[in-house]
Amino acid sequence: MSLMKGDLVRVPANSCLTQRVSELAIIDKYTYLERPTLGIFIKYIEQQALIFINNNYWMVRLRDARYVGANYVS
């Protein structure tokens, strides 16, 4: 399944989120989620997804970004 810009995604607990501090930075800023979190998919970058979570843009592995379906909406 491919995600489109604006899709709601769920990122599970214990997933690693990273941010590029600058193009020349050796070490990225990172954090681990304590609980499952919802975010908005922005775009694919290499083998990761750029997701807007808690007023910040974060990179997450593709296998951790899961599409949130709307099965029960009428």
Secondary structure, DSSP 8 states (H G I E B T S, - for coil): ----TT-EEEE-TT-EEEE---TT-SS-EEEE-SS-EEEEEEEEETTEEEEEETTEEEEEEGGG-EE---TT--
